Amino acid sequence: MSLLSSLTKRSKLDAAIKYVAQARKSEAGKAEQLFQSAYQGFADVISGNLIFAEALYHWGFGLLHEARMQQDSHRAIDIYEDAISKFSFCLLVQPSYLGAAIDGGVAFMELGRISPDDARDGLYQLAEQFFEKAGRIQKGSSAYNLACVYALRGDEAACEDALKTASDFGSLPDVDAIVADPDMDAVKETTWFKAFIEARRALTETPVKREKLGDVAINAEPSFKLKKSEDFDYYT
């Protein structure tokens, strides 16, 4: 970080701290504006630090996998929440960090699976928000993840659209993986899902037609001519 950049961030940080101090002494309406200005200042100070963002992402990634290994669901919930906080902080530092957006959504989905029923839909909604952010960062990148969320939430039309989007953008898993995915259980017996899978199987099983070499006339002559424009002595 350059000296000028460091001084600029220091100035923004000082201003944000002052906003918080002023907000604490202000009436509700004015205080809210000051708090929001402070938060924006804090965000500006930490944004753009790629190494910091990468550290946060990999920290969250490690926690995500640690949570999956837990036998105690209460312990797993704590670790999932910690992972989500790291992914969220990463996106605050670097809003275009695709991995944090996708894995943050995955963490919310997996947290939803082991949480009480009354909390599950809210967690799936949060997963959806992360995946939508990923889609804004790179279109189609999280379309299949969204399809899974929509299936879990019972939104068949949105699930179908998301599967088609994933297919269009090449982010769709192979057919067997889709059929085996428990997140898709709610839609697997629907007519449209069966038709989608059948179409995908037909697409992947269609052999590529190749011409036999014996049927093709091969021209050994180059289609272009090299023109010698000058003599060059490599030893001078």
The 8 nearest C-alpha neighbors of each residue, nearest first, counted from 0:
[[1, 4, 5, 2, 3, 48, 6, 8],
 [2, 0, 4, 3, 5, 6, 7, 8],
 [1, 3, 5, 4, 6, 0, 7, 8],
 [4, 2, 6, 5, 1, 7, 0, 8],
 [5, 3, 7, 1, 6, 2, 8, 0],
 [4, 6, 2, 8, 3, 7, 9, 1],
 [5, 7, 9, 3, 4, 8, 2, 10],
 [8, 6, 4, 10, 9, 5, 3, 11],
 [7, 9, 11, 44, 5, 10, 6, 12],
 [10, 8, 6, 12, 7, 11, 5, 13],
 [9, 11, 7, 13, 8, 12, 6, 14],
 [12, 10, 8, 14, 9, 13, 40, 15],
 [11, 13, 9, 15, 14, 10, 8, 41],
 [12, 14, 16, 10, 15, 11, 9, 17],
 [13, 15, 11, 17, 12, 16, 10, 18],
 [16, 14, 37, 18, 12, 40, 17, 13],
 [15, 17, 13, 19, 18, 14, 12, 20],
 [16, 18, 20, 14, 19, 15, 21, 13],
 [19, 17, 15, 21, 33, 37, 16, 20],
 [18, 20, 22, 16, 17, 21, 34, 37],
 [19, 21, 17, 23, 18, 22, 16, 24],
 [22, 20, 18, 24, 19, 23, 17, 25],
 [23, 21, 30, 19, 25, 24, 33, 20],
 [22, 24, 20, 21, 25, 19, 30, 26],
 [25, 23, 22, 21, 20, 26, 30, 19],
 [26, 24, 22, 30, 23, 29, 21, 27],
 [25, 27, 29, 30, 28, 24, 22, 23],
 [26, 28, 30, 29, 31, 25, 22, 32],
 [29, 27, 31, 30, 26, 32, 25, 33],
 [28, 30, 32, 31, 26, 27, 25, 33],
 [29, 31, 22, 27, 33, 25, 28, 32],
 [30, 32, 34, 28, 29, 33, 27, 35],
 [33, 31, 35, 29, 30, 34, 36, 28],
 [32, 34, 36, 30, 18, 22, 35, 31],
 [33, 35, 37, 31, 36, 32, 19, 30],
 [36, 34, 38, 32, 37, 33, 39, 31],
 [37, 35, 33, 39, 34, 38, 32, 40],
 [36, 38, 15, 40, 34, 35, 18, 39],
 [39, 37, 35, 41, 40, 36, 42, 34],
 [40, 38, 42, 36, 37, 41, 43, 35],
 [39, 41, 37, 43, 15, 38, 42, 11],
 [40, 42, 38, 44, 43, 39, 12, 37],
 [43, 41, 39, 40, 44, 45, 46, 38],
 [44, 42, 40, 46, 41, 45, 39, 11],
 [45, 43, 8, 41, 42, 46, 40, 12],
 [44, 46, 42, 92, 43, 48, 41, 47],
 [47, 45, 92, 43, 48, 44, 93, 42],
 [46, 48, 93, 49, 92, 45, 52, 43],
 [49, 47, 51, 46, 50, 52, 45, 92],
 [50, 48, 52, 51, 47, 53, 93, 92],
 [51, 49, 53, 52, 48, 54, 55, 47],
 [50, 52, 54, 48, 49, 53, 55, 92],
 [53, 51, 89, 49, 55, 50, 54, 92],
 [52, 54, 56, 50, 55, 51, 49, 57],
 [53, 55, 51, 57, 52, 56, 58, 50],
 [56, 54, 58, 52, 53, 89, 85, 57],
 [57, 55, 53, 59, 58, 54, 86, 99],
 [58, 56, 60, 59, 54, 55, 61, 53],
 [57, 59, 55, 61, 56, 60, 54, 62],
 [58, 60, 82, 62, 85, 56, 57, 61],
 [61, 59, 57, 63, 58, 62, 56, 64],
 [60, 62, 58, 64, 59, 63, 57, 65],
 [61, 63, 65, 59, 82, 64, 60, 66],
 [64, 62, 60, 66, 61, 65, 82, 79],
 [63, 65, 67, 61, 66, 62, 60, 68],
 [64, 66, 62, 68, 67, 63, 61, 69],
 [67, 65, 75, 63, 64, 78, 68, 69],
 [68, 66, 64, 65, 69, 63, 75, 70],
 [67, 69, 65, 66, 70, 64, 75, 63],
 [70, 68, 71, 66, 75, 67, 72, 74],
 [69, 71, 72, 68, 75, 74, 67, 73],
 [70, 72, 74, 69, 73, 75, 76, 68],
 [73, 71, 75, 74, 76, 70, 113, 69],
 [74, 72, 76, 75, 71, 77, 78, 113],
 [73, 75, 77, 71, 72, 76, 78, 69],
 [74, 76, 66, 72, 78, 73, 77, 69],
 [77, 75, 79, 73, 74, 78, 72, 80],
 [78, 76, 74, 80, 75, 79, 81, 73],
 [77, 79, 81, 75, 80, 66, 76, 62],
 [80, 78, 82, 76, 81, 77, 66, 63],
 [81, 79, 83, 77, 78, 82, 76, 84],
 [80, 82, 78, 84, 79, 83, 77, 85],
 [83, 81, 59, 79, 62, 85, 80, 84],
 [84, 82, 80, 86, 85, 81, 103, 87],
 [83, 85, 87, 81, 82, 86, 88, 80],
 [86, 84, 59, 88, 82, 83, 87, 55],
 [87, 85, 99, 89, 83, 88, 84, 103],
 [88, 86, 84, 90, 89, 85, 83, 91],
 [87, 89, 91, 85, 90, 86, 84, 92],
 [88, 90, 52, 86, 92, 87, 91, 55],
 [91, 89, 94, 93, 87, 92, 88, 96],
 [90, 92, 88, 89, 93, 94, 87, 42],
 [91, 93, 46, 89, 90, 45, 52, 47],
 [92, 94, 90, 95, 91, 96, 47, 46],
 [95, 93, 90, 91, 96, 92, 89, 46],
 [94, 96, 93, 97, 136, 90, 133, 100],
 [97, 95, 94, 99, 93, 98, 90, 100],
 [98, 96, 100, 99, 133, 95, 101, 136],
 [99, 97, 101, 100, 96, 102, 56, 133],
 [98, 100, 86, 102, 97, 101, 103, 96],
 [101, 99, 133, 129, 97, 103, 98, 102],
 [102, 100, 104, 98, 103, 99, 130, 133],
 [103, 101, 105, 99, 104, 100, 98, 106],
 [104, 102, 106, 100, 105, 101, 83, 86],
 [105, 103, 126, 129, 107, 101, 102, 106],
 [104, 106, 102, 108, 103, 107, 109, 101],
 [107, 105, 103, 109, 104, 108, 110, 102],
 [106, 108, 110, 126, 104, 105, 109, 122],
 [109, 107, 111, 105, 110, 106, 123, 126],
 [108, 110, 112, 106, 111, 107, 105, 113],
 [109, 111, 107, 108, 112, 113, 106, 114],
 [110, 112, 119, 108, 114, 109, 122, 113],
 [111, 113, 109, 110, 114, 108, 119, 115],
 [112, 114, 111, 110, 72, 115, 109, 76],
 [113, 115, 111, 112, 119, 110, 118, 116],
 [116, 114, 118, 117, 119, 113, 111, 112],
 [117, 115, 119, 118, 114, 120, 111, 112],
 [116, 118, 115, 119, 120, 121, 114, 122],
 [119, 117, 116, 115, 121, 120, 114, 122],
 [118, 120, 111, 116, 122, 121, 117, 114],
 [121, 119, 123, 122, 118, 124, 152, 117],
 [120, 122, 124, 123, 119, 118, 125, 117],
 [121, 123, 125, 119, 124, 120, 111, 107],
 [124, 122, 126, 120, 125, 121, 108, 127],
 [123, 125, 127, 121, 122, 126, 120, 128],
 [124, 126, 122, 128, 127, 123, 121, 129],
 [127, 125, 104, 123, 107, 129, 124, 128],
 [126, 128, 124, 130, 125, 129, 131, 123],
 [129, 127, 125, 131, 126, 130, 132, 124],
 [128, 130, 104, 132, 100, 126, 131, 127],
 [131, 129, 133, 127, 132, 128, 141, 101],
 [132, 130, 134, 128, 133, 129, 127, 135],
 [131, 133, 135, 129, 130, 134, 128, 136],
 [134, 132, 130, 136, 100, 131, 135, 97],
 [135, 133, 138, 131, 137, 132, 136, 139],
 [136, 134, 132, 133, 137, 138, 131, 139],
 [135, 137, 133, 134, 95, 132, 97, 138],
 [138, 136, 134, 135, 140, 133, 139, 97],
 [137, 139, 134, 140, 135, 136, 133, 141],
 [138, 140, 142, 168, 141, 134, 165, 164],
 [139, 141, 138, 137, 134, 142, 170, 133],
 [142, 140, 144, 143, 139, 130, 134, 133],
 [141, 143, 165, 139, 145, 161, 144, 140],
 [142, 144, 146, 145, 165, 141, 162, 171],
 [145, 143, 147, 141, 146, 142, 148, 130],
 [144, 146, 148, 142, 147, 143, 149, 127],
 [145, 147, 158, 143, 161, 149, 144, 148],
 [148, 146, 150, 144, 145, 182, 149, 183],
 [147, 149, 145, 151, 150, 146, 152, 123],
 [150, 148, 154, 152, 158, 146, 151, 147],
 [151, 149, 153, 147, 152, 148, 158, 183],
 [150, 152, 148, 149, 153, 182, 147, 185],
 [151, 153, 149, 150, 154, 148, 120, 123],
 [152, 154, 150, 151, 155, 149, 185, 186],
 [155, 153, 149, 157, 152, 156, 150, 158],
 [154, 156, 158, 157, 153, 159, 150, 149],
 [157, 155, 159, 158, 154, 160, 149, 161],
 [156, 158, 160, 159, 155, 154, 161, 149],
 [159, 157, 146, 155, 149, 161, 156, 160],
 [158, 160, 162, 156, 157, 161, 155, 163],
 [161, 159, 157, 163, 162, 158, 164, 156],
 [160, 162, 164, 146, 158, 142, 163, 159],
 [163, 161, 165, 159, 164, 160, 146, 143],
 [162, 164, 166, 160, 161, 165, 167, 159],
 [163, 165, 161, 167, 166, 162, 142, 168],
 [166, 164, 142, 170, 171, 162, 168, 163],
 [165, 167, 163, 169, 164, 171, 168, 162],
 [166, 168, 164, 165, 169, 163, 170, 139],
 [169, 167, 165, 139, 166, 170, 164, 140],
 [168, 170, 166, 171, 167, 165, 139, 164],
 [171, 169, 165, 168, 140, 166, 172, 139],
 [170, 172, 165, 166, 169, 143, 173, 162],
 [173, 171, 176, 177, 174, 170, 143, 175],
 [172, 174, 176, 175, 177, 171, 199, 178],
 [173, 175, 177, 176, 178, 172, 196, 200],
 [176, 174, 178, 177, 173, 179, 172, 180],
 [177, 175, 179, 174, 173, 178, 180, 172],
 [178, 176, 180, 174, 179, 175, 172, 173],
 [177, 179, 175, 176, 180, 174, 187, 183],
 [180, 178, 176, 177, 175, 181, 183, 184],
 [179, 181, 177, 182, 178, 183, 176, 184],
 [182, 180, 184, 183, 179, 178, 185, 177],
 [183, 181, 180, 147, 184, 151, 150, 185],
 [182, 184, 181, 185, 180, 186, 150, 147],
 [185, 183, 181, 187, 186, 182, 180, 150],
 [184, 186, 183, 187, 150, 151, 153, 182],
 [187, 185, 189, 184, 188, 183, 150, 192],
 [188, 186, 184, 189, 192, 185, 183, 193],
 [189, 187, 186, 190, 193, 192, 185, 184],
 [190, 188, 186, 192, 191, 187, 193, 185],
 [189, 191, 193, 192, 194, 188, 187, 195],
 [190, 192, 194, 193, 189, 195, 159, 188],
 [193, 191, 195, 194, 189, 190, 187, 196],
 [194, 192, 196, 190, 195, 191, 197, 189],
 [193, 195, 197, 191, 192, 196, 198, 190],
 [196, 194, 192, 198, 193, 197, 191, 199],
 [197, 195, 199, 193, 198, 194, 200, 192],
 [198, 196, 194, 200, 199, 195, 193, 201],
 [197, 199, 201, 195, 196, 200, 194, 202],
 [200, 198, 202, 196, 201, 197, 203, 195],
 [201, 199, 197, 203, 202, 198, 204, 196],
 [202, 200, 198, 204, 199, 203, 205, 197],
 [201, 203, 199, 200, 205, 204, 198, 197],
 [202, 204, 200, 201, 205, 199, 206, 198],
 [203, 205, 201, 202, 200, 206, 199, 207],
 [204, 206, 202, 203, 201, 207, 200, 208],
 [207, 205, 204, 208, 203, 202, 209, 201],
 [206, 208, 209, 205, 204, 203, 210, 202],
 [209, 207, 206, 210, 205, 211, 204, 212],
 [210, 208, 207, 211, 212, 206, 214, 215],
 [211, 209, 212, 208, 214, 215, 213, 207],
 [212, 210, 213, 214, 209, 215, 208, 216],
 [211, 213, 215, 214, 210, 216, 217, 209],
 [212, 214, 211, 215, 216, 210, 217, 209],
 [215, 213, 212, 211, 216, 210, 217, 209],
 [216, 214, 212, 213, 217, 211, 210, 218],
 [215, 217, 218, 214, 213, 212, 219, 211],
 [218, 216, 215, 219, 212, 220, 213, 214],
 [217, 219, 220, 216, 221, 222, 215, 212],
 [220, 218, 217, 221, 222, 216, 223, 215],
 [219, 221, 218, 222, 223, 217, 224, 216],
 [222, 220, 223, 219, 224, 218, 225, 217],
 [223, 221, 220, 224, 218, 219, 225, 217],
 [222, 224, 221, 225, 220, 226, 219, 218],
 [225, 223, 226, 222, 221, 227, 220, 228],
 [226, 224, 227, 223, 228, 221, 222, 229],
 [225, 227, 228, 224, 229, 223, 230, 221],
 [228, 226, 229, 225, 230, 224, 231, 223],
 [227, 229, 226, 230, 225, 231, 224, 232],
 [230, 228, 227, 231, 226, 232, 225, 233],
 [229, 231, 232, 228, 227, 233, 226, 235],
 [232, 230, 233, 229, 234, 235, 228, 227],
 [231, 233, 234, 235, 230, 229, 228, 227],
 [234, 232, 235, 231, 230, 229, 227, 228],
 [233, 235, 232, 231, 230, 229, 228, 227],
 [234, 233, 232, 231, 230, 229, 228, 227]]
